[in-house]
Amino acid sequence: MAGSPFEAQRAEPSQQQSTATPPLDPQRAELSRQHVKALNTQFASWVQSQLKNHPDELWEDGVQDYLTHASNIMTL
């Protein structure tokens, strides 16, 4: 059985460059956690509403908004 076609492109661990990550700021981490929790709560509520009121429509606009907000949280 052949492996994934991407395996040949994957660098060996010894070839990968290590990047030092800065220490995690506990306050930033907590703020991000709170934002993620609020976003997910709002999104779950929105999904329930969409399922009830628009079960036969695509929800791509709302999903895109969620992803945009999630990206903003990751850059806090």
QUIKALIN-V846851 format. One line per field, one symbol per residue. burial: + if it has 9 or more other C-alpha atoms within 8 Angstrom, else -. A space follows every 50 residues. Layout:
burial=???
//
This chain:
burial=---------------------------++--+--++--+---+-----++ ---------------+--++--+---
//
